[in-house]
Amino acid sequence: MSTTTIDTLRFATAGSVDDGKSTLVGRLLHDSKSVLTDQLEAVERVSADRGQDAPDLALLTDGLRAEREQGITIDVAYRYFATPRRRFILADTPGHVQYTRNMVTGASTAELAIILVDARNGVVEQTLRHAAVAALLRVPSVVLAVNKMDLVGYEQAVFERIVEEFAGHAAELGLPSFTPVPVSALVGDNVVDRSTHMDWYEGPALLEFLEDVPVSADPSDAPARFPVQYVIRDGEVRWYAGQLVSGSVRVGDRVTVHPSGESSEITAISVLGTEADAAYAPQSVSLRLADQRDVSRGDMITAGVDAPALTQDVRAAVCHLADRPLRVRDRVLLRHTTRTVKAIVKDLGGAAELAANDLGRITLRTAEPLALDDYAVSRRTGAFLVIDPADGATLTAGMADLT
């Protein structure tokens, strides 16, 4: 096991238009004292120019000029901040339905997703879409932040009704659990500090929960997966370089090379140019094997008995990212870790095509076998991209479902 302590939480925010997501993020940054003085002064100036009495904290996150002018979020913006208890990487994702693919980008590496709901409007179609994406990407933790509680008189019944409705949909979408928090981003209730207006709520403020929620398991505890990125020749010796995306390896470990199935033994490990007895995910390393095997870029080296599935029939949940539709019988490229193979679209879950931002299911037949893990087991080796062979553009993001 790695000796390092995981103290960084990656989380994403999502909400329908005008749910107050940017204000929530701005409040989180402001009240946790994560805003530089010049940033706050700039926000105060812009807010004053607009005739607003108080600083519009949404401007702390709506950094693009187009966003400031329109008052919307149109791209994924990454924010970095810290408290004495934890560091945070925040992916602030857009709310419009036409930017669902941007939420997929932001949430794909997140360990927690905050789904925002306007207390006045309750659960809307885009709320369910965001919940579906969180379920699709197997985000480990989800927070339902019911915002604008100040505009509904901080009524407990309103909050409970929204939570009950969301819970019913979450079960249907395959979202196993979520944590509801009533907040007012504009006023600051239950964002960083607990609210004095909702004594009926006994849970933590949002930041308290973010500081305490367990992060995902140490990747070095998972089965060893090493996609080969480069083959380095040092005289008669070959080193295989890449990132150990999960698990750990030691000198003397028996390993298997996929897709050939050949086995060998690790005789040396190099980490940043220094030989080591062991390596742990997510380190970038070079491995030397005892035998001269035919190993090339795109091959997967694994250790232990938990081998990935070797298959040419790939079933997956997907989000289509491109403006160009994806259709049955399309010839594409499938990129999985460092391996790219030709493939053909066999089925789209009964649909004729997938358009931009569509969520769906896909079956592909690849020209060569892939060493795949189920996405539910490994988000790194269970994910792949569908590529346009004509221009190399990314078409679709896939999450393998091998069950």
Residue pairs with C-beta under 8 A, 6 or more apart in sequence:
1 218
1 220
1 221
1 248
1 280
2 218
2 220
2 248
2 280
2 281
6 215
6 218
7 86
7 87
8 86
8 87
8 88
8 89
8 215
9 86
9 87
9 88
9 89
9 111
9 112
9 210
9 213
9 215
10 88
10 89
10 91
10 109
10 110
10 111
10 112
11 88
11 89
11 90
11 91
11 110
11 111
11 112
11 113
11 114
11 210
12 90
12 91
12 92
12 93
12 103
12 106
12 107
12 110
12 112
12 113
12 114
12 139
13 21
13 24
13 25
13 90
13 91
13 92
13 93
13 113
13 114
13 116
14 21
14 93
14 95
14 103
14 106
14 107
14 113
14 114
14 115
14 116
14 130
14 133
14 134
15 21
15 24
15 95
15 115
15 116
15 117
15 126
15 127
15 130
15 147
16 95
16 116
16 117
16 118
16 121
16 124
16 126
16 127
16 130
17 72
17 95
17 96
17 126
18 118
19 95
19 116
19 117
19 118
19 121
19 147
19 148
20 58
20 116
20 118
20 147
20 148
20 185
20 186
21 73
21 92
21 95
21 116
21 147
22 57
22 58
22 59
22 60
22 61
22 62
22 73
22 92
23 56
23 57
23 58
23 185
23 186
24 114
24 116
24 145
24 147
24 183
24 185
24 191
24 206
25 58
25 60
25 61
25 79
25 90
25 92
26 56
26 57
26 58
26 59
26 60
26 61
26 185
27 57
27 185
27 186
27 188
27 191
27 192
28 34
28 90
28 191
28 192
28 206
28 207
29 35
29 57
29 60
29 61
29 79
29 81
30 40
30 57
30 60
31 188
31 191
31 192
31 193
31 207
32 81
32 83
32 192
32 207
34 81
34 82
35 60
39 60
40 55
40 60
42 59
43 55
43 56
43 57
43 59
43 60
44 55
46 56
46 59
46 68
47 54
47 55
47 56
47 59
50 56
57 185
58 71
59 68
61 73
61 77
61 79
61 92
62 68
62 71
62 72
62 73
63 77
64 74
64 75
64 77
66 74
67 73
67 74
67 75
72 94
72 95
72 96
73 92
73 93
73 94
73 95
74 94
74 96
74 99
75 94
75 99
75 102
76 91
76 92
76 93
76 94
76 102
76 103
76 105
76 106
77 91
77 92
78 89
78 90
78 91
78 92
79 88
79 89
79 90
79 92
80 87
80 88
80 89
80 90
81 87
81 88
81 90
82 88
83 207
83 211
85 211
86 210
86 211
88 210
91 105
91 106
91 107
91 109
91 110
92 106
93 99
93 102
93 103
93 105
93 106
93 107
94 102
94 103
95 126
97 125
97 126
97 129
97 357
98 356
98 357
99 357
100 129
100 133
100 319
100 357
100 359
101 319
101 320
101 321
101 356
101 357
101 397
103 130
103 133
104 133
104 136
104 137
104 319
104 321
104 397
107 113
107 133
107 134
107 137
107 139
108 137
108 379
108 383
108 397
109 379
110 137
110 139
111 139
111 140
111 141
111 215
111 216
112 139
112 140
112 141
112 142
112 143
112 210
112 213
113 130
113 134
113 139
113 141
113 142
113 143
114 142
114 143
114 145
114 206
115 127
115 130
115 131
115 134
115 142
115 143
115 144
115 145
115 178
116 145
116 147
117 123
117 124
117 127
117 144
117 145
117 146
117 147
117 162
117 166
118 147
118 148
119 146
119 147
119 148
119 149
119 151
119 152
119 158
119 159
119 162
119 182
120 148
120 151
120 152
122 161
122 162
122 165
123 162
123 165
123 166
123 169
127 166
128 169
128 173
129 359
131 142
131 166
131 169
131 170
131 173
131 175
132 173
132 359
133 319
133 359
134 142
134 175
135 170
135 173
135 174
135 175
136 317
136 319
136 359
136 399
137 379
137 399
138 375
138 376
138 379
138 399
140 216
141 179
141 213
141 214
142 170
142 175
142 177
142 178
142 179
143 178
143 179
143 180
143 181
143 206
143 209
144 162
144 163
144 166
144 178
144 179
144 180
144 181
145 181
145 183
145 206
146 158
146 159
146 162
146 163
146 180
146 181
146 182
146 183
147 183
147 184
147 185
148 184
148 185
148 186
149 155
149 158
149 159
149 182
149 183
149 184
149 189
149 195
149 197
149 198
150 184
150 186
150 187
150 189
150 197
151 184
152 158
154 182
154 184
154 189
154 195
154 197
154 198
156 198
156 200
156 201
159 180
159 182
159 201
162 180
163 180
166 178
166 180
167 178
170 178
179 203
179 209
180 203
181 190
181 201
181 203
181 204
181 205
181 206
181 209
182 189
182 190
182 195
182 198
182 201
183 189
183 190
183 191
183 195
183 206
184 190
184 191
184 195
184 197
185 191
189 195
189 197
189 198
190 198
190 201
190 205
190 206
191 205
191 206
191 207
192 205
192 206
192 207
193 205
194 204
194 205
194 208
195 201
195 205
203 209
204 212
219 245
219 246
219 247
219 281
219 282
219 380
220 246
220 247
220 248
220 280
220 281
221 247
222 246
222 247
222 281
222 378
223 246
223 247
223 302
223 303
223 304
223 306
223 373
223 378
224 244
224 246
224 247
224 248
224 249
224 253
224 255
224 281
224 301
224 302
224 303
224 304
225 244
225 245
225 246
225 247
225 281
225 300
225 302
225 308
225 373
225 378
225 380
225 381
226 240
226 242
226 243
226 244
226 245
226 249
226 285
226 287
226 300
226 301
226 302
227 242
227 243
227 245
227 298
227 299
227 300
227 301
227 337
227 338
227 339
227 381
228 240
228 241
228 242
228 295
228 296
228 297
228 298
228 299
228 300
228 301
228 338
229 241
229 242
229 243
229 297
229 338
230 240
230 241
230 242
230 297
231 238
231 239
231 240
231 241
231 295
231 296
231 297
232 238
232 239
232 240
232 241
232 286
233 239
237 288
238 288
238 289
238 292
238 295
239 270
239 286
239 287
239 288
240 286
240 287
240 288
240 289
240 295
240 301
241 284
241 285
241 286
242 284
242 285
242 338
243 281
243 282
243 283
243 284
243 285
244 279
244 280
244 281
244 282
244 283
244 284
244 285
245 281
245 282
245 337
245 378
245 380
245 381
246 281
246 378
246 380
246 381
247 281
247 303
247 304
248 278
248 279
248 280
248 281
249 255
249 266
249 269
249 278
249 279
249 285
249 287
249 303
250 266
250 269
250 277
250 278
251 266
251 267
251 268
251 269
251 277
251 278
252 265
252 266
253 265
253 266
253 303
254 263
254 264
254 265
254 303
255 263
255 264
255 265
255 266
255 287
255 289
255 301
255 302
255 303
256 262
256 263
256 301
256 302
256 303
256 307
257 263
257 264
257 293
257 295
257 299
257 300
257 301
258 299
258 300
258 301
258 302
258 307
258 308
258 310
258 369
258 371
259 299
259 300
259 310
259 368
259 369
259 370
259 371
260 293
260 294
260 299
261 310
262 291
262 293
262 294
264 289
264 290
264 291
264 293
265 289
265 290
265 291
266 287
266 288
266 289
266 290
266 303
267 288
267 289
267 290
268 275
268 287
268 288
269 275
269 276
269 277
269 278
269 279
269 285
269 286
269 287
269 288
270 276
270 285
270 286
270 287
270 288
271 279
271 283
271 284
271 285
272 284
276 285
279 285
287 301
289 295
295 301
297 338
297 339
298 337
298 338
298 339
298 340
299 339
300 308
300 337
300 339
300 371
300 381
302 308
302 371
307 371
308 371
308 372
308 373
308 381
309 371
309 372
309 373
309 374
309 402
310 369
310 370
310 371
310 372
311 369
311 370
311 372
311 402
312 365
312 366
312 367
312 368
312 369
312 370
313 363
313 364
313 365
313 366
314 334
314 343
314 362
314 363
314 364
314 365
314 366
314 370
314 372
314 384
314 398
314 400
315 361
315 362
315 363
315 400
315 401
315 402
316 361
316 362
316 363
316 364
316 375
316 384
316 398
316 399
316 400
316 401
317 359
317 360
317 361
317 362
317 375
317 398
317 399
317 401
318 354
318 359
318 360
318 361
318 362
318 386
318 396
318 397
318 398
318 399
319 357
319 358
319 359
319 396
319 397
320 326
320 354
320 355
320 356
320 357
320 358
320 360
320 395
320 396
321 356
321 357
321 394
321 395
321 396
321 397
322 356
322 388
322 393
322 394
322 395
322 396
323 356
324 388
324 393
324 395
325 353
325 354
325 355
326 332
326 345
326 348
326 353
326 354
326 362
326 386
326 395
326 396
327 345
327 348
327 352
327 353
328 345
328 346
328 347
328 348
328 352
328 353
329 344
329 345
330 344
330 345
331 342
331 343
331 344
331 345
331 389
332 342
332 343
332 344
332 345
332 364
332 386
332 387
332 388
332 389
332 395
333 340
333 341
333 342
333 343
333 386
333 387
333 388
333 389
334 340
334 341
334 342
334 343
334 364
334 366
334 370
334 384
334 385
334 386
334 387
334 398
335 384
335 385
335 386
335 387
336 370
336 372
336 381
336 383
336 384
337 380
337 381
339 370
340 387
341 366
341 367
341 368
341 370
342 366
342 367
342 368
342 389
343 364
343 365
343 366
343 367
343 386
344 364
344 365
345 362
345 363
345 364
346 363
346 364
346 365
347 361
347 362
347 363
348 354
348 360
348 361
348 362
349 360
349 361
349 362
351 358
351 360
354 360
354 362
354 396
361 401
362 386
362 396
362 398
364 386
371 381
372 381
372 382
372 384
372 400
372 402
373 381
373 382
373 400
373 402
374 382
374 400
374 401
374 402
374 403
375 382
375 383
375 399
375 400
375 401
376 382
376 401
376 403
379 399
382 399
382 400
383 397
383 398
383 399
383 400
384 397
384 398
384 400
385 394
385 395
385 396
385 397
385 398
386 394
386 395
386 396
386 397
386 398
387 393
387 394
387 395
388 394
388 395
